[in-house]
Amino acid sequence: MKLVAILALAGLALAGCTQQQATSAGPPPTTSTTDNTVWVPVTGTETPTTTTTAQAVVAPKPPVAPTGYGPFNYQTPPHPPAGGFAINMAAPAGWNRSQDGDKTDFRDPTGQLLVQFEDVPAGRPVPANVTSAFVVGLLSQRAQATQGEYANYHQIALGPVAIGPYDIPGGQWQFTFTANGVLRQVTVLGMIWGSDLVTVYVSGPQQFSSILASIVAQERGMIDIAG
């Protein structure tokens, strides 16, 4: 009788030990902190990882291309001894116009596209018969003087071009730069009137280069000296 009792007690002790080991071998419970960070249970030497909620990336709205173009009579400031003059430009319809000194800006409603008219003294004697090579030389000077103002400046092209319905000798300078993380493409059209260099600056995100090319083509074809 005593031997049976001893064997029974030993069996109960062994069962209790087995149950305790099974309980301790289970995975730790998943816990949450007050900031909703969820800690995932791990085993062995792995480190805890957290699960986060991915935030949706909102794509910027595409710019608004001009619905058409209207005539804009750009009045240049007087440069003694000569007075001012006027140039007929192509103003993008539906865009916002603003003035900043000698510069006249037109921006699309999203603010991503820009057409800017400006004239400045040529800075050197202007020959009687202006050639495209002379205008390209002035644009090259401007490129060398201002490229440091543009982050990640990269020149695409700089060469001669005929401007307006009467093929005025001119130049075209094209480059890209980065602004606020966006790669922008710029085309500058230049021509001479009197002793001034008149420019049309067209800028916008490079991903919309087809819209920019259309705007440049309109400006290049419609510029005309009003007198």
DAKAKA-V490190 format. One record per backbone hydrogen bond with DSSP energy under -0.5 kcal/mol. NH is the residue of the N-H (numbers start at 0). CO is the residue of the C=O. If there is no record, write none. Layout:
nh: (NH NH)
co: (CO CO)
This chain:
nh: (4 5 6 7 8 9 10 11 12 13 14 15 16 17 18 19 20 21 22 23 24 25 30 32 35 37 38 38 39 39 45 50 53 57 58 64 66 69 71 73 73 74 75 75 78 81 86 87 88 88 90 90 91 92 94 95 97 99 102 103 104 105 106 107 110 113 114 115 116 117 119 121 126 129 134 135 136 137 138 139 140 141 142 143 144 145 146 148 149 150 152 153 155 156 158 160 162 163 166 167 169 170 171 172 173 174 175 176 177 178 181 183 183 184 185 186 187 188 188 189 190 191 192 195 196 197 197 198 199 200 201 201 202 203 205 207 208 210 211 212 213 214 215 216 217 218 219 220 221 222 223 225 226)
co: (0 1 2 3 4 5 6 7 8 9 10 11 12 13 14 15 16 17 18 19 20 22 38 36 32 50 30 36 37 48 42 37 51 55 56 62 92 90 88 71 86 72 73 84 81 78 73 223 71 86 69 88 89 67 91 106 104 102 99 116 97 114 95 112 107 202 105 200 103 198 196 194 124 127 130 131 132 133 134 135 136 137 138 139 140 141 142 145 146 148 149 175 173 173 171 169 167 219 163 162 160 189 158 187 156 185 153 183 150 181 178 176 181 203 174 201 172 186 199 170 197 168 195 192 119 190 195 117 188 115 186 199 113 184 182 204 205 207 207 208 209 210 211 212 213 214 215 216 217 218 87 85 85)
